Amino acid sequence: MNTKSRIGARLWSALLLLGLAGQFAWTIENMYFNVFLYNTISTDPGYIAAMVAASAVVATLTTLLMGVVSDRTGKRKPFICGGYLLWGVSTMAFGLVTVENASALFPAANAIAVAAMMVIVLDCVMTFFGSTANDAAFNAYVTDVVDSDKRGKVESVLSILPLLSMLIIFGLFDGMTQAGEWRKFFFLFGIVVIATGIISLFVLKEADIQPERKPFFSQLSYGFRPSVVVEHKGLYLSLVAMCVFSIAVQVFFPYLIIYMQHYLQLEAYALVLGVVLIVASLVSVIGGRFIDKVGTLRFAVPSALVMLVGLVGMYFVRDMLTVILAGMVMMSGYMLLTSALMAQIRDLTPPEKAGHFQGIRMVFSVMLPMIIGPAIGAQVIKGNAQTYVDLGQTKTVPTPAIFLAAAVVLVLTAIPLWLMKRTQKNDAIDNASQEETVC
């Protein structure tokens, strides 16, 4: 029996469990580590940009390496289950980082700088385990077990998990962070991720894949060869489109909660995010029904336009209602474009190289965007130079300009999307010519 023929209840359960728990950890890493660093250690946006960039590099290198290792072993389950266990432990460790502890460990050094570096290093450790489990093994597993005609549907469901994760955390647990209960917060979600690793030992069925037997370094460098890029031109153009889109997201995303807290001064920002995420999730699920029917590329262009309208709207809005409306448009476009591009990338990924290409995907969707995007955002924030004084300290505040900068970057996505359309058209002509020649 073909294991790809259907998506049963057990597989859906495993995908949703691992996907959601992983997104809990990534939400905390991508959004709350920034807030934790800003609120408890230093308001210098340079530390945030450095942390995001460092973790992005670690995530990409880890996914490249461990993706190849999982391809060579022909196993995904050990990397997923073991990775989730260690991912949870490293998440819990953040509860132990304070300026006071840094001062006690290194009394001769600048305690704030040391504490900031401790957060950055620990973030890299956590990212290593998370990328092994989620980015390398779990994402390859999805490609292994889900057939191409069902990937749009699966991606539309998986793509709402980051928003669902944010919704749950903002709605039910954000009060802990506002009350300064960071240790309890990190311990709680660390335990959730550990429990998921244990449960997955019994729920997850190993994928039926053949181990790769080529030399290790040959496999590791495979996706960087010019000949491979030319052979899989459509895949790499899709990755470039994902890269530009993700840079646009990272211009504003690491600073989003800080912006709502300190610029808009929305005390009920968790409610705002909750409403936005619910609507965007519904739009993503409904829209996902049409991705496979319409085609991923045709679906991507209007999705990008929707997000662009939302970003421009976020630049102008100030009160709760208009922020919700603009946010719904922005995040709906974000979710739809993510689903379309991820489905396109999965469709074009060589099945026998699924693990390796998770690392290549990370170069474009994580490493480059998370180095470039936050750096652009930090420069925009510093350039606007809006500050406030709290307990005698001058603190820098993100301004609406981060959304306008993100919109400018997003417009550039049109270039790879146009090239993808042109490539598909040329491929169709070439295939038709070959069929006529055969006849």
C-alpha positions as CSV (number, residue, x, y, z in Angstrom):
1,M,0.0,0.0,0.0
2,N,1.3,3.5,-0.9
3,T,1.9,5.4,2.4
4,K,1.1,8.6,0.6
5,S,-2.3,7.6,-0.6
6,R,-4.2,9.2,2.2
7,I,-3.8,11.3,5.3
8,G,-5.3,9.3,8.1
9,A,-6.3,10.5,11.6
10,R,-3.0,9.2,13.1
11,L,-0.9,11.2,10.7
12,W,-3.0,14.3,11.1
13,S,-2.7,14.0,14.9
14,A,1.1,13.7,14.7
15,L,1.4,16.6,12.3
16,L,-0.8,18.9,14.4
17,L,0.8,17.8,17.7
18,L,4.4,18.3,16.5
19,G,3.5,21.3,14.5
20,L,1.8,23.2,17.3
21,A,4.3,22.4,20.0
22,G,7.1,23.4,17.7
23,Q,5.3,26.7,17.0
24,F,4.9,27.3,20.7
25,A,8.7,27.2,21.0
26,W,9.3,29.2,17.9
27,T,6.8,31.9,18.9
28,I,8.6,32.3,22.2
29,E,11.9,32.4,20.4
30,N,10.9,34.7,17.7
31,M,8.8,37.2,19.7
32,Y,9.1,36.7,23.4
33,F,12.9,36.4,23.6
34,N,13.0,39.9,22.0
35,V,10.5,41.2,24.6
36,F,12.3,39.4,27.4
37,L,15.6,41.0,26.3
38,Y,14.1,44.4,25.8
39,N,12.1,44.5,29.1
40,T,14.5,42.9,31.5
41,I,18.0,43.4,30.2
42,S,18.6,46.1,27.5
43,T,16.4,48.3,25.2
44,D,19.2,48.5,22.6
45,P,17.6,47.2,19.3
46,G,21.1,46.1,18.2
47,Y,21.0,43.3,20.7
48,I,17.7,42.1,19.3
49,A,19.1,42.2,15.7
50,A,22.2,40.4,16.8
51,M,20.2,37.7,18.6
52,V,17.9,37.1,15.6
53,A,20.8,37.0,13.2
54,A,22.9,34.6,15.3
55,S,20.0,32.2,15.8
56,A,19.2,32.4,12.1
57,V,22.7,31.3,11.1
58,V,22.7,28.5,13.6
59,A,19.2,27.4,12.4
60,T,20.4,27.2,8.8
61,L,23.7,25.5,9.4
62,T,21.9,23.0,11.7
63,T,19.2,22.2,9.2
64,L,21.7,21.8,6.4
65,L,23.8,19.4,8.5
66,M,21.1,17.4,10.3
67,G,19.0,17.3,7.1
68,V,21.8,15.5,5.4
69,V,22.3,13.2,8.4
70,S,18.7,12.2,8.5
71,D,18.8,11.5,4.7
72,R,21.8,9.3,5.2
73,T,20.2,7.3,8.0
74,G,16.9,7.1,6.3
75,K,15.3,8.0,9.6
76,R,13.3,11.0,10.7
77,K,11.7,9.9,14.0
78,P,14.8,9.8,16.3
79,F,15.7,13.4,15.3
80,I,12.2,14.6,15.8
81,C,11.5,12.9,19.2
82,G,15.0,13.4,20.7
83,G,15.2,17.0,19.3
84,Y,11.9,18.0,20.9
85,L,13.0,16.7,24.3
86,L,16.2,18.7,24.3
87,W,14.4,21.7,22.7
88,G,12.1,21.8,25.7
89,V,15.0,21.6,28.2
90,S,16.8,24.5,26.5
91,T,13.7,26.6,26.5
92,M,13.3,26.1,30.3
93,A,16.9,27.3,30.8
94,F,16.0,30.9,29.8
95,G,14.2,31.3,33.1
96,L,17.5,31.3,34.8
97,V,19.0,34.2,32.9
98,T,18.9,37.6,34.8
99,V,21.2,40.6,35.1
100,E,21.7,39.6,38.7
101,N,22.8,36.1,37.8
102,A,25.1,37.5,35.1
103,S,26.7,39.9,37.7
104,A,27.2,37.1,40.2
105,L,28.9,34.9,37.5
106,F,31.0,37.7,36.0
107,P,31.4,40.4,38.7
108,A,34.2,42.3,36.8
109,A,32.2,42.6,33.6
110,N,29.3,44.8,32.5
111,A,26.3,42.8,33.8
112,I,23.9,44.0,31.2
113,A,26.2,43.1,28.3
114,V,26.9,39.7,29.8
115,A,23.3,39.0,30.4
116,A,22.5,40.0,26.8
117,M,25.2,37.7,25.5
118,M,23.9,34.8,27.7
119,V,20.5,35.2,26.1
120,I,22.0,35.2,22.6
121,V,24.2,32.1,23.2
122,L,21.3,30.2,24.9
123,D,19.1,31.2,22.0
124,C,21.6,29.6,19.6
125,V,21.7,26.4,21.7
126,M,17.9,26.2,21.8
127,T,17.8,26.9,18.0
128,F,20.2,24.0,17.3
129,F,17.8,21.5,19.0
130,G,14.7,23.1,17.5
131,S,16.1,23.2,14.0
132,T,17.2,19.6,14.2
133,A,13.8,18.5,15.4
134,N,11.5,20.8,13.4
135,D,13.2,22.5,10.5
136,A,15.3,19.5,9.4
137,A,13.5,16.3,10.4
138,F,9.8,17.3,10.8
139,N,9.7,19.4,7.6
140,A,11.4,16.6,5.7
141,Y,8.9,14.1,7.2
142,V,6.0,16.1,5.9
143,T,7.5,16.1,2.4
144,D,8.1,12.3,2.8
145,V,4.5,11.3,3.8
146,V,2.2,13.9,2.1
147,D,1.5,13.5,-1.6
148,S,1.8,16.5,-4.0
149,D,-1.9,16.8,-4.6
150,K,-2.6,17.2,-0.9
151,R,0.3,19.6,0.0
152,G,-1.7,22.8,-0.5
153,K,-4.3,21.6,2.0
154,V,-1.7,20.4,4.5
155,E,0.4,23.6,4.2
156,S,-2.7,25.7,4.7
157,V,-3.3,23.9,8.0
158,L,0.3,23.9,9.1
159,S,0.6,27.6,8.2
160,I,-2.0,28.6,10.7
161,L,-0.2,26.8,13.6
162,P,2.2,29.8,14.1
163,L,-0.8,32.1,14.4
164,L,-2.7,29.6,16.6
165,S,0.3,29.4,18.8
166,M,0.5,33.1,19.1
167,L,-3.2,33.3,19.8
168,I,-3.0,30.8,22.6
169,I,0.1,32.4,24.2
170,F,-1.1,35.9,23.8
171,G,-4.6,35.1,25.0
172,L,-3.8,32.8,28.0
173,F,-0.2,33.3,29.0
174,D,0.9,36.8,28.1
175,G,-0.2,38.0,31.5
176,M,2.8,36.1,33.0
177,T,5.2,38.1,30.9
178,Q,3.5,41.4,31.8
179,A,3.8,40.5,35.4
180,G,7.4,39.6,35.0
181,E,6.9,35.9,35.7
182,W,9.4,34.9,33.0
183,R,10.8,31.9,34.7
184,K,7.3,30.3,35.1
185,F,6.6,31.2,31.5
186,F,9.7,29.5,30.1
187,F,9.3,26.5,32.3
188,L,5.7,25.9,31.3
189,F,6.4,25.9,27.6
190,G,9.6,23.9,28.0
191,I,7.6,21.2,29.7
192,V,5.0,21.3,26.9
193,V,7.7,20.7,24.2
194,I,9.3,17.9,26.3
195,A,5.9,16.2,26.7
196,T,5.4,16.4,22.9
197,G,8.7,14.7,22.3
198,I,7.7,11.9,24.6
199,I,4.2,11.5,23.1
200,S,5.6,11.5,19.6
201,L,7.6,8.4,20.4
202,F,4.3,6.5,20.5
203,V,2.3,8.4,17.9
204,L,4.7,9.0,15.1
205,K,5.3,6.4,12.4
206,E,8.6,6.4,10.7
207,A,8.7,7.5,7.0
208,D,9.4,4.9,4.4
209,I,12.5,6.4,2.8
210,Q,15.7,5.0,1.4
211,P,19.0,6.1,3.1
212,E,21.4,8.2,0.9
213,R,24.8,6.5,0.4
214,K,26.7,9.2,-1.4
215,P,29.8,10.8,0.3
216,F,28.7,13.1,3.1
217,F,30.3,16.3,1.9
218,S,29.0,15.7,-1.6
219,Q,25.5,15.5,-0.2
220,L,26.1,18.6,2.0
221,S,27.2,20.7,-0.9
222,Y,24.7,19.4,-3.4
223,G,22.2,22.2,-3.3
224,F,24.9,24.9,-3.7
225,R,26.2,23.6,-7.1
226,P,25.5,25.9,-10.1
227,S,24.4,22.8,-12.1
228,V,21.8,21.9,-9.5
229,V,20.5,25.5,-9.4
230,V,20.1,25.5,-13.2
231,E,18.5,22.0,-13.2
232,H,16.0,23.1,-10.5
233,K,15.5,26.7,-11.6
234,G,11.9,26.9,-10.6
235,L,12.7,25.6,-7.1
236,Y,15.4,28.2,-6.6
237,L,13.3,31.1,-7.9
238,S,10.6,30.0,-5.4
239,L,13.2,30.1,-2.7
240,V,14.3,33.6,-3.7
241,A,10.6,34.7,-3.6
242,M,10.3,33.2,-0.1
243,C,13.6,35.0,0.9
244,V,12.4,38.5,-0.2
245,F,9.0,37.9,1.4
246,S,10.6,36.8,4.6
247,I,13.0,39.7,4.7
248,A,9.9,42.0,4.5
249,V,8.3,40.1,7.5
250,Q,11.5,40.3,9.6
251,V,11.7,44.1,9.1
252,F,8.8,44.5,11.5
253,F,8.0,41.2,13.2
254,P,10.7,41.1,15.9
255,Y,9.6,44.5,17.1
256,L,5.8,44.1,16.8
257,I,4.9,43.6,20.4
258,I,7.3,46.3,21.5
259,Y,5.8,48.6,19.0
260,M,2.2,48.0,20.3
261,Q,3.3,48.3,23.9
262,H,5.4,51.4,23.7
263,Y,4.5,53.3,20.6
264,L,0.7,52.6,20.3
265,Q,0.5,52.1,24.1
266,L,-2.2,49.5,23.6
267,E,-2.6,47.8,27.0
268,A,-4.9,45.3,25.4
269,Y,-2.5,44.4,22.6
270,A,-3.0,40.7,23.3
271,L,-6.7,41.1,22.4
272,V,-5.7,42.9,19.2
273,L,-3.4,40.1,18.2
274,G,-6.0,37.5,19.2
275,V,-8.7,38.9,16.9
276,V,-6.2,39.4,14.0
277,L,-4.8,35.9,14.3
278,I,-8.2,34.3,14.5
279,V,-9.4,36.0,11.3
280,A,-6.1,35.4,9.5
281,S,-6.2,31.7,10.5
282,L,-9.8,31.3,9.1
283,V,-8.8,33.1,5.9
284,S,-5.8,30.7,5.5
285,V,-7.8,27.6,6.0
286,I,-10.5,28.7,3.5
287,G,-7.9,30.0,1.0
288,G,-5.9,26.7,1.3
289,R,-8.8,24.9,-0.3
290,F,-8.1,26.8,-3.5
291,I,-4.3,26.6,-3.7
292,D,-4.2,23.2,-5.2
293,K,-7.0,24.0,-7.6
294,V,-5.8,27.5,-8.7
295,G,-2.1,26.8,-8.7
296,T,0.5,28.0,-6.2
297,L,2.0,30.7,-8.4
298,R,-1.3,32.2,-9.5
299,F,-2.4,32.2,-5.8
300,A,0.9,33.9,-4.6
301,V,0.5,37.2,-6.5
302,P,-2.9,38.3,-5.1
303,S,-1.8,37.1,-1.7
304,A,1.3,39.4,-1.8
305,L,-0.9,42.3,-2.8
306,V,-3.2,41.7,0.2
307,M,-0.2,41.7,2.5
308,L,1.1,44.9,0.9
309,V,-2.2,46.7,1.5
310,G,-2.1,45.6,5.1
311,L,1.4,46.8,5.6
312,V,0.6,50.2,4.2
313,G,-2.5,50.3,6.4
314,M,-0.4,49.5,9.5
315,Y,1.8,52.6,8.8
316,F,-1.2,54.9,9.1
317,V,-3.4,53.4,11.9
318,R,-3.2,54.3,15.5
319,D,-6.3,53.3,17.5
320,M,-7.3,49.7,18.4
321,L,-10.1,49.2,15.9
322,T,-8.1,50.4,12.8
323,V,-5.0,48.4,14.0
324,I,-7.2,45.3,14.1
325,L,-8.5,46.0,10.6
326,A,-5.2,46.7,9.1
327,G,-3.6,43.8,11.0
328,M,-6.2,41.3,9.7
329,V,-5.4,42.3,6.1
330,M,-1.7,42.2,6.6
331,M,-1.6,38.8,8.4
332,S,-4.2,37.2,6.1
333,G,-2.0,38.1,3.1
334,Y,1.1,36.8,5.0
335,M,-0.6,33.5,5.8
336,L,-1.9,33.0,2.2
337,L,1.5,33.8,0.6
338,T,3.3,31.5,3.1
339,S,1.0,28.6,2.2
340,A,1.4,29.2,-1.6
341,L,5.2,29.5,-1.5
342,M,5.7,26.6,0.8
343,A,3.5,24.3,-1.3
344,Q,5.3,25.4,-4.4
345,I,8.7,24.6,-2.7
346,R,7.6,21.2,-1.6
347,D,6.2,20.4,-5.0
348,L,9.6,21.2,-6.7
349,T,11.8,19.6,-4.0
350,P,13.5,16.4,-5.3
351,P,11.9,13.6,-3.1
352,E,15.2,11.8,-2.6
353,K,16.8,15.1,-1.2
354,A,13.9,16.2,1.0
355,G,16.1,16.4,4.2
356,H,19.0,18.3,2.4
357,F,16.7,20.8,0.8
358,Q,15.2,21.8,4.2
359,G,18.6,23.3,4.9
360,I,18.7,25.0,1.5
361,R,15.2,26.4,2.3
362,M,16.5,27.7,5.6
363,V,19.2,29.7,3.9
364,F,16.5,31.6,2.0
365,S,13.6,31.6,4.4
366,V,15.4,32.0,7.7
367,M,19.1,32.8,7.7
368,L,19.2,35.6,5.1
369,P,15.8,37.2,6.1
370,M,16.7,37.1,9.8
371,I,20.0,38.7,9.3
372,I,18.9,41.4,6.8
373,G,15.3,42.1,8.0
374,P,15.9,42.9,11.7
375,A,19.0,44.9,10.7
376,I,16.8,47.0,8.4
377,G,14.2,47.4,11.1
378,A,16.9,48.4,13.7
379,Q,18.2,51.1,11.4
380,V,14.7,52.4,10.7
381,I,14.0,52.5,14.4
382,K,17.3,54.3,15.2
383,G,16.8,56.7,12.3
384,N,13.4,57.8,13.6
385,A,14.9,58.3,17.1
386,Q,11.7,58.2,19.1
387,T,12.5,57.6,22.8
388,Y,11.0,57.7,26.3
389,V,12.6,57.8,29.7
390,D,11.9,55.0,32.2
391,L,13.5,55.0,35.6
392,G,16.2,57.4,34.4
393,Q,17.0,55.3,31.3
394,T,16.4,56.6,27.7
395,K,14.8,53.8,25.7
396,T,14.4,53.6,21.9
397,V,10.9,52.9,20.6
398,P,9.9,51.2,17.2
399,T,7.8,53.5,15.0
400,P,5.3,52.9,12.2
401,A,8.1,53.4,9.6
402,I,9.0,49.7,10.1
403,F,5.8,48.7,8.2
404,L,6.5,51.1,5.4
405,A,10.1,49.7,5.1
406,A,8.6,46.2,5.0
407,A,6.2,47.2,2.3
408,V,9.0,48.5,0.1
409,V,10.9,45.2,0.5
410,L,7.7,43.1,-0.2
411,V,7.3,44.9,-3.6
412,L,10.6,43.3,-4.7
413,T,8.9,39.9,-4.4
414,A,7.3,40.7,-7.8
415,I,10.7,40.1,-9.5
416,P,11.1,36.4,-8.6
417,L,7.4,35.8,-9.0
418,W,7.5,37.1,-12.6
419,L,10.6,35.0,-13.4
420,M,8.9,32.0,-12.0
421,K,5.9,32.6,-14.3
422,R,8.2,33.0,-17.2
423,T,10.1,29.8,-16.4
424,Q,6.9,27.8,-16.1
425,K,5.7,29.2,-19.5
426,N,9.0,28.3,-21.2
427,D,9.0,24.8,-19.6
428,A,5.5,24.3,-20.9
429,I,6.6,25.3,-24.5
430,D,9.6,23.0,-24.3
431,N,7.5,20.1,-23.1
432,A,5.0,20.7,-25.9
433,S,7.8,20.8,-28.5
434,Q,9.3,17.6,-27.2
435,E,5.9,15.8,-27.5
436,E,5.5,17.0,-31.1
437,T,9.0,15.8,-31.9
438,V,8.2,12.3,-30.5
439,C,4.9,12.1,-32.4
